[in-house]
Amino acid sequence: MIIKIKKNTICYTSEIGHNNFWYPTTDKVLIKENCTAEHMSWISGGSKIAIKVLKSCLMPIDITENTRNNLSPSTKNHYTIVWVERCFKN
């Protein structure tokens, strides 16, 4: 499912963990501009959902080895998986 992500949305980078599953980290990145992303149909992540977004739409907030690995190279056609807080509607 394609979704719209607003500028200045805080996201969390990914790391590979148990059974090669992707999990959210505590390292933060920011959506630089309004962009589209693909909602991944993954379970887990707790209060966060996984999205596939262009690396060029992201700007690191926390400068760590993990954020460098997740964002490089930031070209127009390279994607990465980041996590955003799940929004619940009543």
CORSUL-V123187 format. One record per pair of residues at least 12 apart in sequence whose C-alpha atoms are under 8 Angstrom apart, sorted by the first residue. I is the first residue (numbers start at 1). J is the second residue. Records with the same first field share a line. If there is no record, write none. Layout:
I->J + J
This chain:
1->38 + 39 + 40
2->36 + 37 + 38 + 39
3->36 + 37 + 38 + 39
4->34 + 35 + 36 + 37
5->31 + 34 + 35 + 36 + 37
6->31 + 33 + 34 + 35
7->30 + 31 + 32 + 33 + 34 + 35
8->30 + 31 + 32 + 33
9->30 + 31 + 84
10->28 + 29 + 30 + 31 + 84
11->28 + 29 + 30 + 31 + 82 + 83 + 84 + 85
12->24 + 25 + 26 + 27 + 28 + 29 + 82 + 83 + 84
13->25 + 26 + 27 + 28 + 29 + 66 + 67 + 70 + 81 + 82 + 83
14->70 + 81 + 82 + 83
15->66
23->44 + 45
24->45 + 48 + 82 + 83
27->61 + 62 + 64 + 66 + 67
28->60 + 61 + 62 + 67
29->58 + 59 + 60 + 61 + 62 + 67
30->58 + 59 + 60 + 61
31->57 + 58 + 59
32->57 + 58 + 59
33->57
35->57
36->53
37->51 + 52 + 53 + 54
38->51 + 52 + 53
39->51 + 52
40->52
45->83
47->85 + 86
48->83 + 84 + 85 + 86
49->83 + 84 + 85 + 86
50->81 + 82 + 83 + 84
51->81 + 82 + 83 + 84
52->79 + 80 + 81 + 82
53->79 + 80 + 81 + 82
54->74 + 76 + 77 + 78 + 79 + 80
55->70 + 71 + 72 + 73 + 74 + 75 + 76 + 78 + 79 + 80
56->71 + 74 + 75 + 76 + 78
58->71
